[in-house]
Amino acid sequence: RVEPLRNELQKLEDDAKDNQQKANEVEQMIRDLETSIARYKEEYAVLISEAQAIKADLAAVEAKVNRSTALLKSLSAERERWEKTSETFKNQMSTIAGDCLLSGAFIAYAGYFDQQMRQNLFTTWSHHLQQANIQFRTDIARTEYLSNADERLRWQASSLPADDLCTENAIMLKRFNRYPLIIDPSGQATEFIMNEYKDRKITRTSFLDDAFRKNLESALRFGNPLLVQDVESYDPVLNPVLNREVRRTGGRVLITLGDQDIDLSPSFVIFLSTRDPTVEFPPDLCSRVTFVNFTVTRSSLQSQCLNEVLKAERPDVDEKRSDLLKLQGEFQLRLRQLEKSLLQALNEVKGRILDDDTIITTLENLKREAAEVTRKVEETDIVMQEVETVSQQYLPLSTACSSIYFTMESLKQIHFLYQYSLQFFLDIYHNVLYENPNLKGITDHTQRLSIITKDLFQVAFNRVARGMLHQDHITFAMLLARIKLKGTIGEPTYDAEFQHFLRGKEIVLSNTILPKISGLTLEQVEAMMRLSCLSSFIYLV
């Protein structure tokens, strides 16, 4: 009975050993599997990391491709623009010597002369350069070459008339080497200088002022601009100042004024002026100064009057012109700043150029700004055409203004007391434009222009005639009538008739038998015969 139990026990023990061995094998298998799983997890993590890296590299490559495309596109557009600029620069370099010679000569020598003489000088100098085979720009615009739009707008804001003559003079007042002596019959230059330098606390004095030396010493010490009027009474004490006879002692800059030494401020500047255009200055003074002649000419006054009527009657057009000039100057400045920043960014790039977003951004900004500038320039051309069209409508009025003023100025040939200043005429013009009751309720521009033109002649005659001898009224009226007819399109000018009425017995009657006319004296008959020689009175007798 025990033996079977023993056999059964042995069998169970053998089975237990087998099961234990199998359990050990299973456990080993589990451990092997766990080890493999851990290894596979690590390999999977590595693969995931590599996949992420590949995705990141792919994104970086795509970004670089996009940057490369954008960079190439921007650089191609920029290359075209720079090539055009380079061609312009080459042209400028080829003529820069001649342009600088003409501009320098103009600033140094042309200031004394009126506008017509300046143009004659410029033409003569250009001819000499051609003979010397020195290239220069034949289409050079002096005002645009020697100043920018911002400066011209600022000068106009300081009460400088917006004509070429005054703009050229403002350039000379800015770029002088020798202190300026201004011939200013109208006082426009004085007003401009006082406004231009008011932020620097400019002082106005006169050679006839008892405080002249005190004002001069103060300006020398503290560097305030000084405007000295009545230069026809010139004081030689100013010679060392005009000659810039300075000496340096122990870090101080001194100048001798009379019998004392004065500290000279580096910001000191002096302007001399006279209202008398007939003054003859001694040669020693002429050699010390730069002359700037503000004597008004027909063309400059015509430009001033045209600008004034545009401001009064067409402020929309005038504002467009001013705004576009200002914007054009600002955009050109912005464009130069972006070009400079691009070159600086290219110079300072670290590593690969495709990794630098600054250059891409700068190029995009430059491209956008360049397109904006081009658009603004095109708009400027369109608006300038509009301004030119509108200006042509008011050109006869501005021409009449110029003729009326110079007619008024010539009245002194009739009587020495008939002296009229430019400001007197400008007051008349301003009154007709801004204080004219006949313009109330009138909105049509053509009708307003007709009223302004008519009232200008009427007001000019009324104001001038009240100070004239009665016998001279008809003469002035004839002169105004002649101007009016010349400005009327399609009307004959009657030059010979006006010449006869104004000058008298210039027609010579030779071998003419005078008829006897009842009620007329021989002298009256003779006058009628002279009158009948004119085409308008050919059937008078």
BAKOL-989050 format. One line per 2 residues: number of its first residue (from 1); their letters; for each residue x, y, z of C-alpha. Coordinates in steps of 0.05 Angstrom, whole numbers, padded with zeros to 5 digits, m for minus. Each point is the difference from the previous one (the first is absolute). Layout:
REM residues N
NUM	a	X/Y/Z; ...
//
This chain:
REM residues 541
1	rv	00000/00000/00000; 00059/00046/00013
3	ep	00035/m00016/m00066; m00053/00031/m00044
5	lr	m00001/00061/00042; 00075/00005/m00006
7	ne	m00004/m00008/m00075; m00054/00052/m00002
9	lq	00041/00047/00042; 00061/m00011/m00044
11	kl	m00041/00015/m00061; m00027/00063/00031
13	ed	00070/00021/00020; 00025/m00013/m00071
15	da	m00059/00039/m00028; 00015/00057/00049
17	kd	00072/00001/m00024; m00022/00002/m00072
19	nq	m00050/00055/00015; 00052/00038/00038
21	qk	00048/m00007/m00058; m00054/00023/m00048
23	an	m00017/00058/00047; 00073/00020/00002
25	ev	00003/m00004/m00076; m00064/00043/m00004
27	eq	00028/00050/00049; 00064/00003/m00041
29	mi	m00041/00010/m00062; m00038/00056/00034
31	rd	00064/00032/00022; 00028/m00006/m00070
33	le	m00065/00029/m00028; 00001/00057/00050
35	ts	00073/00014/m00019; m00019/00000/m00074
37	ia	m00060/00045/00014; 00044/00049/00037
39	ry	00050/m00002/m00057; m00055/00008/m00052
41	ke	m00028/00059/00040; 00068/00033/m00001
43	ey	00008/m00014/m00074; m00071/00027/m00011
45	av	00016/00062/00039; 00063/00009/m00041
47	li	m00039/m00009/m00064; m00054/00049/00023
49	se	00055/00050/00018; 00033/m00011/m00068
51	aq	m00067/00009/m00034; m00012/00065/00038
53	ai	00070/00023/m00019; m00014/m00018/m00072
55	ka	m00065/00038/00002; 00035/00060/00032
57	dl	00055/m00004/m00053; m00053/m00005/m00054
59	aa	m00036/00061/00029; 00067/00037/00004
61	ve	00017/m00019/m00071; m00069/00022/m00024
63	ak	00009/00066/00038; 00069/00009/m00031
65	vn	m00029/m00016/m00068; m00054/00051/00011
67	rs	00051/00050/00026; 00045/m00015/m00059
69	ta	m00058/00011/m00048; m00021/00064/00034
71	ll	00072/00023/00005; 00014/m00014/m00073
73	ks	m00065/00034/m00021; 00014/00060/00044
75	ls	00073/00003/m00020; m00019/m00005/m00074
77	ae	m00048/00058/00007; 00050/00038/00041
79	re	00054/m00016/m00051; m00041/00032/m00055
81	rw	m00012/00061/00043; 00073/00005/00019
83	ek	00021/m00009/m00072; m00044/00059/m00020
85	ts	00027/00039/00059; 00070/m00019/m00021
87	et	m00012/00026/m00070; m00027/00064/00029
89	fk	00060/00004/00046; 00048/m00011/m00059
91	nq	m00034/00057/m00037; 00005/00044/00062
93	ms	00073/m00017/00009; 00015/00015/m00073
95	ti	m00029/00071/00008; 00015/00014/00073
97	ag	00061/00043/m00014; m00038/00045/m00049
99	dc	m00062/00002/00044; 00041/00020/00061
101	ll	00037/00054/m00040; m00065/00029/m00024
103	sg	m00033/m00003/00068; 00060/00028/00036
105	af	00007/00057/m00049; m00074/00014/00005
107	ia	00001/00005/00076; 00064/00041/00001
109	ya	m00013/00050/m00056; m00073/00000/m00024
111	gy	m00032/00026/00063; 00011/00073/m00018
113	fd	m00039/m00004/m00065; m00074/m00005/m00017
115	qq	m00032/m00063/m00027; 00011/00015/m00074
117	mr	00074/00016/00010; 00009/m00062/00042
119	qn	m00027/m00043/m00057; 00046/00036/m00049
121	lf	00060/m00013/00045; m00020/m00073/00007
123	tt	m00005/m00007/m00075; 00069/00033/m00009
125	ws	00032/m00045/00052; m00031/m00061/m00033
127	hh	00029/00021/m00067; 00070/00006/00032
129	lq	m00007/m00070/00029; m00019/m00027/m00068
131	qa	00061/00033/m00031; 00044/m00032/00055
133	ni	m00032/m00069/m00012; m00026/m00003/00071
135	qf	m00065/m00039/00004; m00059/00028/00038
137	rt	m00075/m00011/00004; m00034/00043/m00052
139	di	m00067/m00007/00035; 00026/00016/00070
141	ar	m00052/00035/00044; 00039/00045/00047
143	te	m00052/00002/00055; m00010/m00076/00001
145	yl	00075/m00015/m00006; 00020/00045/00057
147	sn	m00059/m00012/00048; m00050/m00054/00016
149	ad	m00076/00002/00004; m00001/00003/00076
151	er	00044/00062/00001; m00042/00035/m00053
153	lr	m00064/m00014/00038; 00031/00024/00065
155	wq	00023/00064/m00034; m00070/00012/m00027
157	as	m00027/m00010/00070; 00048/00055/00022
159	sl	m00034/00049/m00049; 00048/m00010/m00058
161	pa	m00037/00012/m00066; m00004/m00064/m00040
163	dd	00034/00023/m00064; 00067/m00022/m00028
165	lc	00035/00066/00013; m00016/00000/00074
167	te	00016/m00074/00007; 00068/00011/m00033
169	na	00012/00057/00048; m00019/m00044/00060
171	im	00050/m00051/m00024; 00054/00054/m00002
173	lk	m00019/00022/00071; 00011/m00072/00023
175	rf	00063/m00019/m00038; 00041/00063/00003
177	nr	00074/00003/00018; 00003/00076/00006
179	yp	m00054/00033/00041; m00060/00022/m00044
181	li	m00017/00071/m00019; m00073/00001/m00020
183	id	m00031/00050/m00048; m00072/m00001/00024
185	ps	m00044/00057/m00028; m00065/m00036/00017
187	gq	00018/m00024/00070; m00017/m00072/m00017
189	at	00070/m00025/00017; m00001/00034/00068
191	ef	m00066/m00033/00017; 00026/m00068/m00023
193	im	00065/00005/00040; m00035/00022/00063
195	ne	m00048/m00059/m00005; 00054/m00050/m00020
197	yk	00045/00017/00059; m00051/00018/00053
199	dr	00014/m00065/00038; 00073/00023/00007
201	ki	m00023/00068/00026; 00024/00042/m00058
203	tr	00014/00073/00014; m00019/00056/m00049
205	ts	00040/00064/00003; 00025/00055/m00046
207	fl	00064/00037/m00014; m00039/00062/00020
209	dd	m00020/m00030/00067; 00036/00027/00061
211	af	00000/m00071/00029; 00032/m00030/m00062
213	rk	00067/m00016/00033; m00033/m00028/00062
215	nl	m00043/m00046/m00043; 00060/m00021/m00041
217	es	00042/m00017/00062; m00058/m00040/00030
219	al	m00010/m00039/m00065; 00075/m00014/m00006
221	rf	00004/m00026/00072; m00064/m00041/00003
223	gn	m00006/m00023/m00072; m00068/00031/m00015
225	pl	m00013/00016/m00073; 00004/00075/m00015
227	lv	m00037/00038/m00055; 00030/00069/m00013
229	qd	m00041/00047/m00044; 00018/00066/m00035
231	ve	00066/m00027/m00026; 00007/00063/m00042
233	sy	00024/00031/00066; 00052/m00055/00009
235	dp	00045/00004/00061; 00073/m00024/m00014
237	vl	00003/m00029/00071; m00034/m00060/m00032
239	np	00059/m00014/m00046; 00035/m00051/00046
241	vl	m00065/m00037/00008; m00013/m00004/m00074
243	nr	00072/m00021/m00012; m00005/m00052/00056
245	ev	00065/00027/00030; 00002/m00046/00061
247	rr	00056/m00024/00044; 00003/m00056/00051
249	tg	00028/00011/00069; m00003/m00053/00055
251	gr	m00059/m00036/m00031; m00038/00065/m00011
253	vl	m00018/00027/m00069; 00007/00076/00000
255	it	m00017/00054/m00051; 00019/00073/00005
257	lg	m00058/00049/00000; 00024/00071/00004
259	dq	00049/00004/00058; m00022/m00064/00036
261	di	00004/m00075/m00010; m00067/m00038/m00001
263	dl	m00011/m00074/00008; m00028/m00028/m00065
265	sp	m00054/m00053/00004; 00005/m00053/m00055
267	sf	m00075/00007/m00013; 00004/00074/m00015
269	vi	m00028/00023/m00067; m00015/00070/m00026
271	fl	m00043/00025/m00057; 00006/00070/m00030
273	st	m00058/00031/m00037; m00022/00063/m00036
275	rd	m00066/00020/m00030; 00033/00047/m00051
277	pt	00015/m00038/m00065; 00039/00060/m00028
279	ve	00055/00000/00052; 00070/m00005/m00028
281	fp	00043/m00039/00048; 00076/00011/00005
283	pd	00043/m00055/m00029; 00031/m00018/00068
285	lc	m00070/m00015/00028; m00019/m00039/m00063
287	sr	00061/m00045/00010; m00022/m00017/00071
289	vt	m00072/m00022/m00011; m00045/m00044/m00042
291	fv	m00053/00042/m00035; m00071/m00026/00000
293	nf	m00049/00041/m00042; m00073/m00005/00020
295	tv	m00022/00054/m00049; m00065/m00025/m00029
297	tr	m00003/m00015/m00075; m00060/m00009/m00045
299	ss	00005/m00075/m00001; 00012/m00007/00075
301	lq	m00059/00045/00017; m00042/m00038/m00050
303	sq	00017/m00065/00036; m00015/00031/00068
305	cl	m00068/00025/m00023; m00017/m00066/m00033
307	ne	00016/m00038/00064; m00041/00049/00041
309	vl	m00062/m00005/m00044; 00005/m00076/00001
311	ka	00001/00002/00076; m00060/00046/00001
313	er	m00043/m00029/m00056; 00023/m00073/m00005
315	pd	00027/m00019/00068; m00014/m00074/m00015
317	vd	00048/00000/m00059; 00052/00041/00037
319	ek	m00004/m00047/00061; 00008/m00061/m00045
321	rs	00062/00029/m00031; 00031/00017/00068
323	dl	m00018/m00067/00031; 00028/m00040/m00059
325	lk	00065/00040/00001; 00005/m00014/00075
327	lq	m00017/m00073/m00007; 00048/m00009/m00058
329	ge	00056/00028/00042; m00019/m00043/00060
331	fq	m00004/m00064/m00042; 00066/00014/m00034
333	lr	00032/00009/00069; m00034/m00064/00025
335	lr	00025/m00037/m00061; 00072/00022/00013
337	ql	m00007/m00022/00073; m00025/m00069/m00020
339	ek	00057/m00008/m00051; 00050/00018/00054
341	sl	m00032/m00049/00050; 00002/m00056/m00053
343	lq	00073/00011/m00014; 00014/00001/00075
345	al	m00040/m00064/00011; 00038/m00035/m00056
347	ne	00066/00024/00029; m00017/m00023/00071
349	vk	m00032/m00068/m00017; 00028/m00057/00043
351	gr	00000/m00071/m00026; m00043/m00018/m00059
353	il	m00038/00056/m00034; m00062/m00045/m00007
355	dd	m00004/m00006/00076; m00006/00075/00010
357	dt	m00072/00025/m00003; 00022/00072/00007
359	ii	00026/00003/m00071; m00064/m00030/m00028
361	tt	m00043/00049/00039; 00044/00059/m00021
363	le	m00003/m00021/m00073; m00076/m00007/00003
365	nl	m00006/00069/00032; 00047/00029/m00051
367	kr	m00039/m00031/m00058; m00066/00025/00028
369	ea	00027/00070/00013; 00032/00003/m00069
371	ae	m00067/m00019/m00032; m00034/00053/00043
373	vt	00051/00053/m00021; m00012/m00018/m00073
375	rk	m00075/00005/00010; 00008/00067/00035
377	ve	00044/00026/m00056; m00052/m00021/m00051
379	et	m00054/00034/00042; 00044/00062/00003
381	di	00004/00002/m00076; m00076/m00006/m00005
383	vm	m00013/00053/00053; 00053/00046/m00030
385	qe	m00036/m00006/m00067; m00064/00019/00036
387	ve	00035/00058/00034; 00030/00022/m00067
389	tv	m00069/m00003/m00033; m00031/00042/00056
391	sq	00060/00047/00000; m00009/00014/m00074
393	qy	m00070/00026/00016; 00028/00051/00049
395	lp	00063/00017/m00040; m00031/00061/m00035
397	ls	m00018/00028/00068; 00070/m00009/00028
399	ta	00030/00030/m00063; m00046/00060/00008
401	cs	00021/00007/00073; 00073/00003/m00020
403	si	m00014/00050/m00055; m00043/00045/00045
405	yf	00054/00003/00054; 00056/00017/m00048
407	tm	m00045/00052/m00033; m00011/00030/00069
409	es	00075/m00001/00012; 00012/00037/m00066
411	lk	m00048/00057/00019; 00058/00035/00034
413	qi	00023/00020/m00070; m00063/00043/m00003
415	hf	00008/00030/00069; 00054/m00014/00052
417	ly	m00053/m00006/00055; m00033/m00059/m00034
419	qy	00038/m00053/00040; m00035/m00066/00016
421	sl	00029/m00058/00038; m00011/m00073/m00015
423	qf	m00036/m00008/00066; m00049/00054/m00022
425	fl	m00018/m00040/m00061; m00003/m00066/00038
427	di	m00049/00032/00049; m00044/00018/m00060
429	yh	00005/m00071/m00026; m00014/m00030/00069
431	nv	m00061/00045/00008; m00028/m00022/m00068
433	ly	00011/m00074/00016; m00022/m00004/00072
435	en	m00043/00061/00016; m00039/00008/m00064
437	pn	m00076/00008/00012; m00013/m00015/m00073
439	lk	00022/m00072/00010; m00051/m00017/00053
441	gi	m00046/m00056/m00021; 00038/m00013/m00065
443	td	00025/m00072/m00004; 00016/m00008/m00074
445	ht	00076/00006/m00008; m00003/00032/m00069
447	qr	m00049/00053/00023; 00042/00014/00062
449	ls	00062/00008/m00042; m00036/00050/m00045
451	ii	m00022/00040/00061; 00069/m00001/00031
453	tk	00033/00024/m00065; m00050/00056/m00009
455	dl	00004/00023/00072; 00076/m00003/00000
457	fq	00004/00053/m00055; m00055/00041/00033
459	va	00030/m00001/00071; 00071/00012/m00026
461	fn	m00024/00062/m00039; m00041/00027/00059
463	rv	00055/m00007/00051; 00055/00028/m00044
465	ar	m00041/00055/m00032; m00019/00031/00066
467	gm	00072/00021/00009; 00011/00025/m00071
469	lh	m00010/00066/m00034; m00066/00001/m00036
471	qd	00034/00011/m00067; 00038/m00066/00009
473	hi	m00062/m00043/00013; m00012/m00011/m00074
475	tf	00072/m00021/m00011; m00004/m00053/00054
477	am	m00068/m00023/m00025; 00029/m00008/m00071
479	ll	00058/m00041/00027; m00048/m00046/00038
481	ar	m00045/m00007/m00061; 00060/m00020/m00041
483	ik	00017/m00055/00051; m00072/m00024/00000
485	lk	m00003/m00006/m00076; 00066/m00037/m00003
487	gt	m00028/m00051/00049; m00064/m00010/m00038
489	ig	00003/m00058/m00049; m00025/00016/m00070
491	ep	00001/00075/00011; 00048/00045/m00041
493	ty	00053/00034/00043; m00003/00067/m00036
495	da	00074/00012/00015; 00008/00055/m00051
497	ef	m00062/00036/00025; 00021/m00003/00073
499	qh	00070/00022/m00019; m00029/00060/m00036
501	fl	m00045/00021/00058; 00054/m00008/00052
503	rg	00058/00032/m00038; m00035/00053/m00042
505	ke	00026/00029/m00064; 00044/m00057/m00024
507	iv	m00035/m00008/m00068; 00031/00048/m00050
509	ls	m00046/00031/m00052; 00041/00012/m00063
511	nt	m00027/00036/m00061; m00070/m00004/00027
513	il	m00050/00054/m00016; m00041/00012/00062
515	pk	m00075/00007/m00015; m00040/00056/00030
517	is	m00052/m00027/00048; m00050/00048/00030
519	gl	00006/00008/00075; 00070/m00030/00005
521	tl	00065/00037/00007; 00060/m00016/m00045
523	eq	00033/m00037/00058; m00062/m00042/00011
525	ve	m00005/m00017/m00074; 00073/m00019/00001
527	am	m00013/m00046/00059; m00059/m00032/m00037
529	mr	00044/m00012/m00061; 00052/m00035/00043
531	ls	m00055/m00042/00032; m00027/m00020/m00068
533	cl	00068/m00031/m00017; m00016/m00055/00050
535	ss	m00039/m00061/m00024; m00055/00008/00052
537	fi	m00014/00072/m00022; 00013/m00006/m00075
539	yl	m00070/00024/m00017; 00000/00057/00050
541	v	00012/00053/m00053
//
